């Protein structure tokens, strides 16, 4: 154990002292803060340019209803014909001119309106705003011409929303449960996916570099191959946990500091986002945010957090040991390692896609059995935890994962002890299979 601890210390300290690690650990939260600043300015930005658009209305359609203005677009109806208005546009008196056609058939659902401009065309945002204003105008025009009752028409525009209630607690609205669970599950599953790839590959590169530099020949004379492999896995895992822990502290601090220093108004940012999506009722948005917060508080974090750590460690040790075994079999040619890493990366990629299905349908047969299968469970099961899967599924998944993790670590150690001292030979999967059973 003393030798194993020395290897862990060496792997950990040599990596955390590297300038690349320090820069990545510090610059990543700063980059997140810069991203938050840019997004804040984007959503808080308001275009001060107001377009004035002239209306040509030979059929006097506007006498029945008016075209509503917006913050950035105003409509005016000069007493001029279309040709005179076109000249005014060329002289930059107006941004453009809209020619309202004479509406002969009120039941016509497709009406084309011409927009004339001189140099600058319409951007997407202005085009959408003008079309919305014209559609509101057309609706009001048809309502007045057809003599319809506005109150009766407004009654037809009601929207039915499904509110889900638990039989055991009918007072609690669980409408946001599925969305919140999917967000939590997707986040945890993606974190697992990134961890397995980034730090597993880091272990593989570390093993390969020491083999190519012949450092391992000196180390293997003092420690057993299994101790060397486990020391690398634990040391690199500690580096990853340290980095994630620092990010978990710095990112919220930087985000809050940016908001306080630059004075971003969350409500203004929400309004900007709502405007981009066509407008959202602020009261409805506030209610949904409150429901999301209640749903987050109602989650069983005392169960989710420990299980996430358990699956994190199980998945990391399982795949990192396999990456270490592959690293021991590789030489200085990185190209030859591609064929060896494919059998490891395929299950990880498949697990990511299954996780995307699991967050949408957490109790489907695919999600249930994938969360028990040990090569998929470190990524799939965390995505189901927010949906409170049955206890037997969690227990079976954990037991199978731990047993498989121990087996793969043992198996990888057998490959590692042979491959780490193998030079000058291109290794195949068949050759690695023989190493597993070599005495």
N, C-alpha and C positions, 0 to 999 in steps of 0.2 A: 504493500500500500504506500510505503514511503516513496518508492520509485515512481509509482503511478502519479502520486501527488506532485513530484518534481516535474514530470512531463507535462502535467496539466498547468502548473505554474509557468513553465517555459512557453508553452503554446499561448497561454493567455497573455502574459506580460509582454512577450515580443510583439504581439499583434496590437494590443491596446496602446503601446508606446510608439507605434508607427505613425508618421505624419499623415499618411493616407487615411488611417482610421480616425485620427483626431479631426481632420478636415471634414471627412464625410459625416461624422457625428455632429459637428457644430454647424456645418453649412446646410445640411438637410433641413433642420428646423428653421434656419434663416431663409432658405429657399421657400419653405412653406409660408413663412411670414410675408415674404415678397409676393408670393402668389395671392395671399389674402388681400394685400394692399391693391394689387392690380385688379382683382375681382371686385373689391370695394369701390374703386374708382369707376370701373365699367358700369356697375349697377347704379352708382350714384350720379353718373353723367347725365346731363340734360342738354340737349341741343338748343342753343339760343336762337337759331335761325328759324324765323317764322315765315312759312310760304303763304303768299297771298294769291289765291286762284280766282280768276274771273269766270263767271258763268254766262254762257250764251243760251238763252231760253226763248226761242222763237214761238213755241207753243204755249208760253205762259204757264208752264207746269208748276213753277214755284209759287204760284198764287194759291195753290191748295196746301202745300206743305213746304217746309224749309229744310235745307241741308245743314245738319248740325256741324258747328266748328269743333276743332280740337285745339290742344295747347300749341301745337306747332303748325297748324293749317287753318287758315281763315278763308271763307268763301264770300265773294262779293258779286253783286249782279248790276254791272253798269248798264246804262241805257244805250248800248251800242250793238251793232250787228257783229256777226262772227269775224268778218274780214278785218273790221276795225280793231277788234280785240286781239287778233293775231298780230297786227302791227304793234299794238301796245306790248305784247309779249316780246317781240323782237327788240323793242326799245327798253326792255327790262323794267317795264312798269308793273308787270305781273309775272309770277313764276310760270304760269301756264293758264290755259283756258279750257274749260270743259263745255262740250256741246251737248246739252240735254236734248235727246230726241223727243219727238211727239209720240206719246204712248197711245197707240190706237187700240191695242188689245190688252185689256187689264189682266187677262188670264195667261198672258205670255210669261213664261218663267225664265226666259233667257233674253236679256236686253243688253245691247252693247252701247257703251258711252265712249265717245272719242275725247282724248286728252291731247291737246296741241301744246308743243313746247318749242323753244328756239334752240338753245344749246344744251342745257343740262336736262337729262331725262329724269325719270322718277326712280329713287332708290326703293328698295323692297319695303322698308318701314313706311315711307310716305304712301306708296302704292296701296299697302294694306289699310292704312288709315283712311285714305280717300274712298276705297271700296266699301269699308264698313260704314262710313258716313252716307254714301250713296245708297247702300242697301237699307239703312234705317229710313232714309228719305223715301225710297221706293215703297217701302212697307206702309209708311204713314200715308203716302199718296193713294195707294190702292185701298187702304182702309176707309179713307174719306170718300173716295169715288164710289166705292161699293156700298157705302152707307152701313158699315159694320159697326157693332158695339165694341168699343175698345176694351171694356171691362171683361166682356165675355171672351175676347181673344186672349187677354192676359191670363185668364183662368186656364186656357188650354196649354199654356207654357209651363205648367208645373212640372217639377222634376222629382221622381221617386227615388229615394235613397234607402238602401237596405241597412238596417241597424241590427247588429247581432248582439244577443243577450244570453248569458249563461243561465241555465235553469237553476243552478245552485245559488246564483247571485244575480237576480233580475235587475238590480239597481245599477249594475255596472255595464257600461257600453263598451263592448269589445270589438267595435268595428275596425279599430286600427291594429288589432292584435296580429293579423296576418302580415300586414305591411311592416310593422316593427320587427316581428320575428324574422321576416325575410331579410331585412336590413342587417340585423344583428348576425344572423346566420351567414349571410353573404360576406360580411366583413371578416368574421372569424375564419371562415373557410378560405378566403383569399389570403389572409395573413399566414395561415398554415401552408398554403401553396407556395407563397414567396419564400417562407422560411426554409422549407424543404429544399427548394432549388438553390437559393443563394448560399446558405451555410453548408448544405451538402456538397455543392460544387467547391466551396472553399476548403472543405476537408480533403476532397480529391486532389485539388491543386497543391495543397500543402504536402500530402504524401508523395505526389509525383515529383515535386521540386526537390525534396530531400533525397529521393531515390536517384534522380538525375545528378545531383551534386555530390553523391556518395556520402552524404552526412549520415545516412541511416546505417551504413556499415559500422561506423564507430558506435552509434547508439545501441545497435542490436547486440553488441558484445557485452553490454551492461544490463540490459533489460530484455524481457521476453517480448516477442512480437505482439502478443495480445495486450500487454501493458502499454506498448507504444501506440497501438491503434486506439485503445480506449482513452489514453491520455490526449491524443489529438482530437478525438470526438468531443470529449468533455471540455477541453480547453477552448476549442472553436465555438462550441455551444455557449460557453460562458461569455465569450466575446459578443456573440449575437444577443444574448440576454442583456448584457451591459448596454449595448447600443440601443436596444429597444426601450430599456428602462429610462435612459437619458432622454430619448425622444419623447417618451410618454410624459416626462416632466417639462421639457423645454417647449414643445409644440403648443400646449395650452397656455403657458406663460407668454410666449411670443404672440399668440393669437389675441389674447386679452390686451396685451400692451399695445399692439397695433391698433386695435379698436379704440383704446383710450387716447392714444397719441394723435391719430388722424381723425378722430371724432366721427367714425362711421356710424350712421344711424341704421340699426338692423331693420326698422320698419321701412325706411326709405329704400334699403336694398331689397326688401321683400316686395315693395311696390314696383321697383324696377324689374325684378324677375317676373312679377305677375303681369306687367305690361308686355313683356316679351312673349308670354304665353297666352296673350289675348285677354288678360284681365281676370282677377280672382277676387271674390268677395272677401274683404278684410276680416269681417266677423267670422266667416266660415273658416278662414285660414287660422285665426286665433284659436278657434274651437279645436281645430285639428291638431295644432301644436300642443294645446293643453292635453288632448287625448293621447298624443304620442308620449308626452312626459309622464302621464299617469301609467301608461303601458310599460314604459321603461322601468318605472319604480316598482311595478307589480311583478317584474321578472324575478325568478329565483336565482339571484346572483351568487348566493352562497353555494349553490350547486353548479351553476354554469362556469364560474371562475375557476374553481379547483379542477373541474373536468377539462376545461380548456387547457390548463397547464399540463394535466396528465396526458392529454392527446398530443399536445405540443412536444413533450419530452419523448413520448412513445414514437410518434412519427419521425422526430428528428433522429433518434437513435437508430431506428429501423433503416431509414434511407441513408443516413450519414455513414453507417457501417458498410452499406453496399457501395456507396461512393468511395469509401476508403479502400475497399477491396479492389475496385476498378482502378483507382489511382496507383495501387501497388503493382498492378499488372501492366501499366502503361509505361512506355519509354519516353524519350524526348520528342517523339512525333505525336503532336496533339491530334492529328488526323486519324490515327489508328484507334484513338479512344472513342471516336464517335460511335462505332459499331458496338462497343462495350457498354456505353451509357444508354443506348436506345432501350434495352429491356427495363432499365430503371425509370427512365423519363416517361415512357408510355403509361404506366399505371398512374403516375402523378397527373398527367394531362387528362386522362380519362376521369380521374377523381374530381378534377376541377369542373368538367362538363356535367358530371353527375350531381355535383354540388349545386350547380345552377338550376337543375331540375328539382332537387330536393327542397330548395327554399320556396319553390312555387307549389310543390306537392309533397310535403314532408312525410306523409304517411303512406305514400305509394310503395308498392312492392320493391321497385328499383331502389328507392331511397332507403328503405328499411334494411334490405340485404346488403347494399353497398356500405351502409354505416356499420355493419358487423364484419364484413370482409376486411382483413387487417391492412391490405395495401391501399384501400380506399378510406377506411374509417377515420384516420387522423384528419382528413379534410372534410368528409361527408358528415360524420356525426356531430362535430361542432356546429355545422350549419343547421342541425335539427334540434339542438339543445333548447333554443328559445321557444320551441313548439311543445315542450314537455313530453318527450317520447316516453313510452312505458319503461319502468325500472328494469325489467328483465332484458330489454334490448340494450340498455346502457351497460348493465352488468356483464352480459355476454360479450358485448363489443370490447369492453375494457379487458376482460380475461383473455380473449382471443388475441388482442393487440399485444398485451404483455408477453404472452407465450410466444407469439410470432417474433416479437422484438428480441427476446432472449435467443431464439433459434437462429435468427439472421445474424445477430452479433457473433454467435459461436461459429456459424458458417463462414462469415466474412473473415473471422480471425484465421480460419484454416486456409483461406485463399491468400490472406495477407502475409502469412509466415513464409509462404513459398514465393509469391510474386515479388515481395519487397527486395529479394536478393537475386531476381532473375533479370539478366541483362542480355542484350544482343539478339533477342528473339521476338518475333511478332506473335503476340498472344491472341488466341481465338477463344470464343465461348466454349468450344469443345475442350480446349486445353484447361480452361478455368474449371470446368466440370470435373476433370481428373484430379485437380488439386484438392477439391473438397473431400475426396475419399483417400487421399494419400496419407499413409501412416506417419 
